[in-house]
Amino acid sequence: MISFDLTNLHAVSNAHGLSMDEFNSTHDRISDYLDKIHARDQGFYSVIDDDSVLDNIETYVAKVEEKYKDVVVLGIGGSSLGNICLQQSLKHLFENERKNAGRKLHVLDNIDPALIREIEDVVDLSTTLFVVVTKSGGTPETLSQFFYFKERCESQGLSMENHFAFVTDPERGLLRKVANEHPEIQTFPVPQNVGGRFSVLTPVGLLPAALIGINIRTLIKGARKARDQFLNKSFDQNTPFQLATIQYLLGEKGKTMTVMMPYSQRLIKLADWYRQLLAESIGKAKNEAGETVHTGLTPINALGATDQHSQSQLYNEGPNDKLIIFINVNDLGAELTIPNPYPDDEKVAFLNGVSFNQLLKTEQKGTAQALTQYDRPNMAIEIERVDAEHLGELFMLFEGSIAFLGEFYGINAFDQPGVELSKNLTKELLMKR
């Protein structure tokens, strides 16, 4: 199970950290906030109970098992970040470079023409499946990619039904219209009450994951564990509520930036995924009373130990406006001893008999201790290992915490009017060109 180490939140001064009394002060809000969340009819925590989704995905994957060498996901934002995280976290870190790798996953999460053009240098269209992912069915970036690769496939005599799968709204949008016109194309629905940034545990993330051999049932098993905590009305058991409490109370003390810093190479893309989840959910101009509040917490992603050398100076001596959340992994999946050819040299004697595992974990402790001495609030989320079950737990932990955080701020955590405005302006500008 996931656990929290809040020692350093309580160790820094009260002006910048949280006392135990402060931390426990919101326990009586859980029931009310859960009622409000239920009333919003958001499905991110209930869709994981639908085993038919898993059945349908596994049936499709078994049917196409021998057809494709590459899977290319066409999607952006919530349609891509979860997939990138799943691959980075649960596959070999150099999966696509391995000579005997299984089916390779490529996620085209931008419309840079170099990215779109150069994917054709590494995949053979005749053995490639394009998974087109757009919740609305009308995302311009994704549709433009789809139109391009549809034409490229047809120019080689390759049919849509054999080289495309859709993940989209069950009723609306252009992609659904195309699917209705071509019922032979395999299409998976995104539940209408699940927003894109909350959709990694729907076919948006589950289909590409299954196509590259990730056990999606184990992923969902972990998510269900964290969901049960999310619905628990006991403060001591509800880790999503605890996390939201910490972020909200520290936000009130000026800690308006949240740094997620995993000490695991496998989890850096989780920090990327969380960045959208936090930014798009909590950054709002108005609260639900119609008052202008311009609320939000700015997410920052970092990687230990890499970003000790690029960001720690700022965190330690710059503005005291950040909460640093470490993610620590007990079992890193490999144990490597550091050979020291200079054991008597005092400059490197501290490496004698030390493993890379010990070095990484010790550097995290040193970083946390330094932050604490500089009076900077920091905490750790701890997991046993990076596997499908723990990753499913982490996804649901953070999605649940965001739902609670929205209630703390009195805003709708599930809309994104600021994003919609820029989309509409883009369309208008293109029409006027």
C-alpha positions in Angstrom: 0.0 0.0 0.0 1.0 3.6 -0.5 2.1 5.4 2.6 3.0 9.0 3.5 6.0 10.3 5.5 5.0 13.7 6.8 7.9 14.1 9.3 9.4 17.1 7.5 6.1 18.9 7.2 5.9 18.9 10.9 9.6 19.7 11.4 9.8 23.0 9.6 8.5 26.1 11.3 4.7 26.6 11.7 4.8 29.5 9.3 5.9 27.2 6.5 4.8 23.7 7.5 1.9 22.0 9.2 1.5 21.1 12.9 -0.3 17.8 13.6 -3.3 19.8 14.9 -3.5 21.7 11.6 -3.2 18.6 9.6 -6.1 17.0 11.5 -8.2 20.1 11.5 -10.2 19.3 8.3 -11.3 15.7 9.3 -14.9 16.8 9.7 -15.1 17.9 6.0 -14.7 14.5 4.4 -18.3 13.4 4.5 -19.6 16.7 3.1 -17.0 16.8 0.3 -17.7 13.2 -0.7 -21.4 14.1 -1.0 -20.5 17.0 -3.2 -18.2 14.9 -5.4 -20.9 12.2 -5.8 -23.4 15.0 -6.8 -21.1 16.0 -9.6 -21.6 12.6 -11.2 -18.0 12.2 -12.2 -17.1 8.6 -13.2 -13.4 8.5 -12.7 -13.7 6.4 -9.5 -16.7 4.2 -10.7 -15.7 3.2 -14.2 -13.0 1.0 -12.8 -15.7 -1.4 -11.7 -16.9 -2.2 -15.2 -15.1 -5.5 -16.0 -16.7 -5.6 -19.5 -14.3 -2.8 -20.5 -11.4 -5.1 -19.7 -13.0 -8.0 -21.4 -13.6 -6.1 -24.6 -10.0 -4.7 -24.7 -8.5 -8.1 -24.0 -10.6 -9.8 -26.7 -9.6 -7.2 -29.3 -5.9 -7.4 -28.3 -6.0 -11.2 -28.6 -7.5 -10.9 -32.1 -4.8 -8.6 -33.4 -2.0 -10.1 -31.5 0.0 -11.1 -34.6 -0.9 -8.2 -36.9 1.1 -5.2 -35.6 4.6 -4.5 -34.7 4.0 -0.9 -33.7 1.2 1.0 -32.1 1.0 4.8 -32.7 -1.2 6.7 -30.4 -2.6 9.9 -31.9 -3.7 12.2 -29.0 -2.7 15.1 -26.9 -3.1 16.1 -23.2 -5.2 13.7 -21.3 -5.3 11.4 -24.3 -1.5 11.0 -24.4 0.2 11.7 -21.0 -1.2 8.7 -19.3 -0.1 6.4 -22.1 3.4 7.9 -22.0 3.5 7.3 -18.2 2.3 3.7 -18.6 5.0 2.9 -21.0 7.8 4.6 -19.1 6.7 3.1 -15.7 5.9 -0.5 -16.7 8.0 -1.4 -19.7 11.8 -1.6 -20.1 13.2 1.9 -20.0 14.7 1.3 -23.4 11.9 -0.8 -24.7 11.7 0.6 -28.2 15.4 0.4 -28.7 15.7 -3.3 -27.7 16.5 -5.7 -30.5 14.0 -8.3 -29.3 11.4 -5.9 -28.0 7.7 -6.8 -28.2 5.2 -4.5 -29.8 6.4 -0.9 -29.7 4.4 2.1 -28.5 4.9 5.6 -29.9 2.8 8.5 -28.7 2.5 11.5 -31.0 1.5 14.1 -28.5 2.2 17.2 -30.6 1.5 18.5 -34.1 5.1 19.5 -34.8 5.5 18.4 -38.4 9.0 17.0 -37.7 7.5 14.6 -35.1 4.7 13.5 -37.5 7.0 13.1 -40.5 9.8 11.3 -38.7 7.6 8.6 -37.1 7.4 7.1 -40.6 11.2 6.6 -40.5 10.8 4.1 -37.7 7.5 2.3 -38.4 6.2 0.3 -41.3 2.6 1.5 -41.9 1.6 -2.0 -43.1 2.3 -3.4 -39.6 1.2 -0.4 -37.6 -2.0 0.2 -35.7 -3.0 3.8 -35.1 -5.0 4.4 -32.0 -6.9 7.7 -32.4 -7.8 9.1 -28.9 -10.0 12.1 -28.4 -12.6 12.3 -25.7 -14.6 15.0 -27.5 -14.1 13.5 -30.9 -13.2 16.9 -32.3 -9.8 17.8 -30.9 -8.1 19.6 -33.8 -4.6 18.4 -33.1 -5.7 14.8 -33.0 -8.0 15.0 -36.0 -5.3 16.6 -38.1 -3.0 13.7 -37.2 -5.7 11.2 -38.1 -6.4 12.8 -41.4 -2.7 12.8 -42.3 -2.1 9.1 -41.4 -5.4 8.1 -42.9 -4.2 9.5 -46.2 -0.8 8.0 -45.8 -2.2 4.6 -45.3 -4.7 4.8 -48.1 -1.9 5.9 -50.5 -0.3 2.5 -49.7 -3.5 0.6 -50.2 -4.1 0.1 -46.5 -7.6 0.3 -45.2 -8.8 2.2 -42.2 -10.5 -0.8 -40.6 -7.2 -2.7 -40.6 -5.0 0.0 -39.3 -7.0 2.3 -37.0 -8.8 1.9 -33.7 -10.8 4.8 -32.1 -11.2 5.8 -28.5 -13.8 8.5 -28.3 -17.2 9.7 -27.0 -19.9 7.0 -27.3 -22.4 9.3 -29.1 -20.9 12.7 -30.1 -18.1 14.2 -32.2 -16.6 13.8 -35.6 -14.7 10.7 -34.7 -17.8 9.0 -33.6 -19.5 10.0 -36.9 -16.6 8.4 -38.8 -16.9 5.3 -36.6 -20.7 5.1 -37.3 -20.0 5.4 -41.1 -17.3 2.6 -40.8 -18.6 0.1 -38.2 -15.8 -2.3 -39.1 -13.4 0.0 -37.3 -12.8 -1.1 -33.7 -14.1 1.7 -31.4 -13.9 2.0 -27.6 -16.0 4.5 -25.8 -14.8 7.0 -23.2 -17.6 7.4 -20.6 -19.2 10.8 -21.0 -18.8 11.6 -17.3 -15.0 11.1 -17.3 -12.9 14.0 -18.4 -9.8 13.6 -20.5 -7.3 14.2 -17.7 -9.1 11.7 -15.5 -9.3 9.1 -18.3 -6.1 7.0 -18.0 -8.1 4.1 -16.4 -10.6 4.0 -19.2 -9.8 2.7 -22.8 -7.8 5.9 -23.3 -5.0 4.3 -21.3 -6.0 0.7 -21.0 -6.1 -0.1 -24.7 -2.6 1.1 -25.5 -1.4 -0.5 -22.3 -2.9 -3.9 -23.2 -1.5 -3.7 -26.7 2.1 -3.5 -25.3 1.6 -6.3 -22.8 0.7 -4.5 -19.6 -1.6 -6.3 -17.3 -4.6 -4.0 -17.2 -6.4 -6.1 -14.6 -3.6 -5.6 -12.1 -3.6 -1.9 -12.9 -7.3 -1.7 -12.1 -6.8 -3.8 -9.0 -4.5 -1.2 -7.6 -6.8 1.6 -8.6 -9.7 0.0 -6.7 -7.5 -0.2 -3.6 -6.9 3.6 -3.7 -10.6 4.2 -4.7 -11.7 2.5 -1.5 -9.5 4.8 0.5 -10.9 7.8 -1.5 -14.4 6.8 -0.4 -13.4 6.1 3.2 -14.9 8.7 5.6 -12.1 8.1 8.2 -9.4 10.8 8.0 -6.7 8.4 9.0 -7.6 6.0 6.1 -8.3 8.5 3.4 -4.9 9.3 1.8 -6.4 11.3 -1.1 -8.1 13.6 1.3 -5.0 13.9 3.4 -3.0 15.0 0.4 -5.6 17.5 -0.6 -5.6 18.8 3.0 -1.8 19.3 2.9 -1.8 21.1 -0.4 -4.8 23.4 0.5 -3.5 24.4 3.9 0.0 25.0 2.7 -1.5 26.9 -0.3 -3.1 29.2 2.3 0.4 29.8 3.6 1.7 30.9 0.2 2.9 27.5 -1.0 1.3 27.9 -4.4 3.6 25.6 -6.3 3.7 21.8 -6.0 6.9 20.1 -7.0 6.5 16.3 -7.7 10.0 14.7 -7.5 10.1 11.0 -7.8 13.3 9.2 -7.0 12.8 6.7 -9.8 13.5 7.0 -13.5 10.3 5.1 -14.1 8.0 7.7 -12.5 9.1 10.9 -14.2 6.3 10.7 -16.7 3.9 10.2 -13.7 4.9 13.7 -12.7 4.2 14.9 -16.3 0.7 13.3 -16.1 0.1 14.9 -12.7 1.1 18.3 -14.0 -1.9 18.5 -16.3 -4.2 17.0 -13.7 -3.4 19.6 -11.1 -3.1 22.6 -13.4 -6.2 22.1 -15.5 -8.4 21.0 -12.6 -7.5 23.7 -10.0 -6.5 26.7 -12.0 -9.8 28.6 -12.2 -10.8 32.2 -12.5 -14.1 31.9 -10.7 -15.4 29.8 -7.8 -18.8 28.2 -7.8 -20.3 31.2 -6.1 -19.4 33.2 -9.2 -16.7 35.2 -7.4 -13.4 36.0 -9.2 -10.7 34.1 -7.3 -8.0 33.2 -9.8 -7.1 30.2 -7.7 -4.6 27.5 -8.5 -1.5 25.6 -7.6 1.4 25.6 -10.1 2.8 22.1 -10.8 6.5 21.5 -11.3 7.9 18.2 -12.3 11.4 17.1 -11.2 13.4 13.9 -11.1 15.7 12.7 -8.4 18.7 12.7 -8.5 18.9 14.6 -11.8 17.2 17.8 -10.7 19.2 18.1 -7.5 21.6 19.6 -10.0 19.2 21.8 -11.8 16.5 22.9 -9.4 17.6 22.4 -5.7 19.4 25.7 -5.5 16.1 27.5 -6.2 14.1 25.2 -3.9 16.5 25.7 -1.0 17.3 29.5 -1.3 14.7 30.9 -3.6 11.2 32.0 -2.7 9.6 29.8 0.0 6.5 29.2 -2.1 6.7 25.5 -2.8 5.6 22.1 -1.4 8.0 19.4 -2.5 6.5 15.9 -2.8 9.0 13.2 -3.1 8.0 9.7 -4.4 10.3 7.0 -2.9 10.4 3.5 -4.2 11.8 0.8 -1.9 12.5 -1.9 -4.5 14.0 -0.1 -7.6 14.1 -3.3 -9.6 17.8 -3.7 -9.8 20.7 -3.9 -7.3 24.0 -2.6 -8.5 27.2 -2.1 -6.5 29.4 0.8 -7.3 33.0 -0.4 -7.9 35.5 2.0 -6.3 39.0 1.7 -7.9 40.3 4.3 -5.4 39.1 3.1 -2.0 41.8 5.0 -0.1 41.2 8.3 -1.8 39.3 10.4 0.8 37.4 12.2 -2.0 35.5 9.1 -2.9 36.0 6.9 0.2 32.3 7.4 1.0 31.5 5.1 -2.0 33.2 2.1 -0.5 30.8 -0.8 -0.5 27.9 1.4 -1.6 25.3 0.4 -4.2 23.6 2.7 -6.7 20.4 2.0 -4.7 21.9 3.3 -1.5 23.4 6.3 -3.2 20.0 7.3 -4.8 18.1 6.8 -1.6 20.7 8.6 0.5 20.7 11.5 -1.9 16.9 11.8 -1.5 17.3 11.8 2.3 20.0 14.5 2.0 17.9 16.6 -0.3 14.9 16.3 2.1 17.0 17.2 5.1 18.5 20.2 3.3 15.0 21.5 2.4 13.9 21.0 6.0 17.0 22.9 7.4 16.1 25.7 4.9 12.6 25.7 6.4 11.0 24.4 3.2 8.0 22.1 3.5 8.4 18.6 2.0 6.9 15.2 2.3 7.3 11.7 0.8 4.9 9.3 -0.8 6.4 5.8 -0.4 5.6 2.7 -2.5 7.2 -0.8 -2.4 7.9 -1.0 -6.2 6.9 0.4 -9.5 4.5 -2.2 -11.0 1.0 -2.1 -12.5 -0.8 -2.4 -9.1 1.1 0.4 -7.5 0.8 2.6 -10.5 -3.0 2.1 -10.5 -3.0 3.1 -6.9 -1.0 6.3 -7.7 -3.3 7.2 -10.5 -6.4 7.0 -8.3 -4.6 8.6 -5.3 -3.9 11.7 -7.3 -7.3 11.8 -9.1 -9.1 11.5 -5.8 -6.9 14.2 -4.2 -7.7 16.6 -7.0 -11.5 16.0 -6.5 -11.1 16.9 -2.9 -8.9 19.8 -3.6 -11.6 21.3 -5.9 -14.0 21.2 -3.0 -11.5 22.8 -0.6 -11.2 25.7 -3.1 -14.9 25.8 -3.9 -14.3 25.4 -7.6 -15.3 22.9 -10.3 -12.3 20.7 -10.7 -13.8 19.0 -13.7 -14.1 21.8 -16.3 -11.5 23.7 -18.2 -13.0 27.0 -19.6 -9.5 28.5 -20.1 -8.5 25.7 -22.4 -11.8 25.9 -24.4 -11.3 29.6 -25.1 -7.9 29.0 -26.7 -9.3 26.2 -28.7 -12.1 28.4 -30.1 -9.7 31.2 -30.8 -7.5 28.9 -32.8 -10.4 27.8 -35.0 -11.4 31.4 -35.5 -7.9 32.5 -36.5 -7.6 29.6 -39.0 -10.9 30.5 -40.6 -9.7 34.1 -41.0 -6.4 33.3 -42.6 
